[in-house]
């Protein structure tokens, strides 16, 4: 199934990767690799992760403190947020 990122979610990914890369060389790449693996898992079995409200599901990255918030649509998976655990839990709610 095709994956489409909300523009703000895409910006969150870039920001997090840059942050980690500035901290430790190659850590940003490791973050992106883990994110890619998580997206592949979501694509393979999108209904496997917990519904957190209405039709929004959440996948928690095992190594990094981020959750992927997404909706399943008939033709694609819509990534709404790639949220750091310390951010306000509701900041992304207006996205579609």
Secondary structure as UniProt FT lines:
FT   STRAND          2..5
FT   HELIX           7..23
FT   TURN            25..26
FT   HELIX           27..44
FT   HELIX           46..48
FT   STRAND          51..53
FT   TURN            54..55
FT   STRAND          56..60
FT   STRAND          66..72
FT   STRAND          76..84
FT   TURN            85..86
FT   TURN            89..94
//
